[in-house]
Every structure is written in C-alpha cells, then in structure tokens.
C-alpha cells in the first residue's frame, strides 16, 4: 500500500517544490531563530528564477551594508542572496528602486505560502520557539516592519519619529491609542482631520479578539489520555461589522485575509503540543487535542497568533493536573479471578 509522507502532503497542499520542503526539513532546527528563518526562506527553490540584472549586484551590495542581519558568504549575483536583501529592505522600509520593488512583490507573494509550510514542518517536529518566530516573520512580511518595531508603524501616516514620540508618552500599542481621549490623541499625533480619519479607519479594522478556553474533564485526566482544550473566540466590535475587512497592508502586493494560529506549548522545554490554523470571522469554537504526559502538575501556554498584524497576539497560562493511568490489565485479571 502506498501512502503519502507528511512532507509530501505539506508540499502538495501549499503548491511548493519538493526540493524546498526537503531544504526546510533538513535546515530547520529546534534552535532556529529569526535570522536563520530568513536565510532558509530565501534559499527556497521558488526564488531560483528571480532575476539579477546587469550590475544589480553592486546595488545589492550597497543595500546589504544597511541590513541589520549580515549575510554570510554573500554572493550578490545569486537570486537567493537578493531575496534575503530585499526582505530585509522591506522590513526596514528602505527603498530598493523601481525594478527591485517589482522583484520584492514577487518574493512577498510567494513568502506567505512558504511561511505557512514552514510552520507545518516545524510543528511536525514539535518545536515551539521556531514556530512562533515563523508566525512573527509572517506578520513582518505583510506589514513591512521588524519584529522589534513599534506596532504603531502599521497605521497610516506613522513614521519612526512619531512612533517614538507615542512610546515616550506611554502609548505603545494600537489598543493604547484607541483608548486615549480624542483631545489627547489629537494633541499627541498633530495630524490633519483627514489623516486622523485614516488612522481611525485602520484602528477600527485592527483585530480585537476576546478569547476564553476550558480543558474538558480537567479533573479526570490521566497519563496517556487525550486532552481536549475548547477555545471560544469572539471578535470585539462585532455589532458594527457583518464581514471581516481585508488586512490593512499597503506594503504587501495583494489583498490579504487575516489568518490565525492557535498553539499550545511549553516554553520551558520548547515543546509544541497542539496547533490549528483558523480563519476567524466574527466568532469561532475550536478544539485542540494532545496526549496527557506523565502524572504531575503542568503549566503550559495557549497562544493566539495572527499571520498579518503585529501587536494583537495573545497568550494565556494553561494549568493541567495529570493523574496516574488506570492499569487495565490488573482490572482484567481481577475480573477473571472473580469469574473463576
């Protein structure tokens, strides 16, 4: 009997070349961080055809000098090196010129599928930290920012100076900005009424998700049992909207729908226990399953991660008490003796 292997199914689902999936499988590690992820994504076979034009290698070398992450053994006439430089320019919002802007659109268009496949490959190995880092890299690609940048840079008319000014005033997130009094916000931002209206429109599209969860039969979990965690998701501001608007992503080359991951993991051991990718409309009910570990008390973390926006991810402590597994063999032996 012939049955598909896990990596083959991932490649088929995301329309990715088998050589790329082999590369991901052999290169990704439990310790892979953002720098390594960018290098691995840039090395995908999907970018083999990215053109490096005459004398463009000189321009790429100049751009690379301003990239935060140094590229090892860089060959600037190589399409994969070019992909890496273009992605870093995108995150830094550095202009790469008109022709290379079109190349960047090509890279970003393919990057979202490649990153979703990367999450699947990593979660198949049960690694938590690199899976979360890949989800954050997806947000970076959609919004054109680094993971350490202010989430306010996702809003229209916000530059780095204004974001710094807001941070100094204690306004660090989109939610902080929305909670301000109108007069205070106007004074802080110093924008025209039309610009303020643009900001308000995007703030109202920014996802605010209410999350509740429950472990089914939490008092009766024994080692080896299937643990089910039921997660309820409700989008706030639901009264005003009937459908979820497209992501505000002016630096992304095409319209983008929100995507989400729900993850249960143990950050202390870098273990990913359960994961589900969901498209959240106004509300959803999702069940996450995993096998109960050895008897004891455990503290896991439940993550809600967005693939498109920075600053709206959530995490919750999930406590689990696991008892001894019942020995079926002993019970069966006693029953047999009683029958005799």
Buried (B, 14 or more C-beta within 10 A) or exposed (E): EEEEEEBEEBBEEBEBEEEBBEBBBEBBEEEBEBBBBBBBBBBBBBBBEBEBEEEBBEBBBEBBEEBEBEBEEBEBBBBBBBBBBBBBBBBBBEEBEEEBBEBBBBBBEBBBBBBBBBBBBBBBEBBBBBBBBBBBBBBBBBBBBBEEBBBBBBBBBBEEEBBEBBBEEEBBBBBBBBEBEEEEBEEBBEBEEEBBEBBBEBBEBBBBBEBEBEBEEEEEBEBBBEBBBEBEBBBEEBEEEEEBBEBBBEBBBEEBEBBBBBBBBBBEEBBBBBBBBBEBBEEBEBEBEBEBBEBEEBEBBBBBBBBBBBBBBEBBEBEBBBBEEEEEEEEEEEEEEEEE
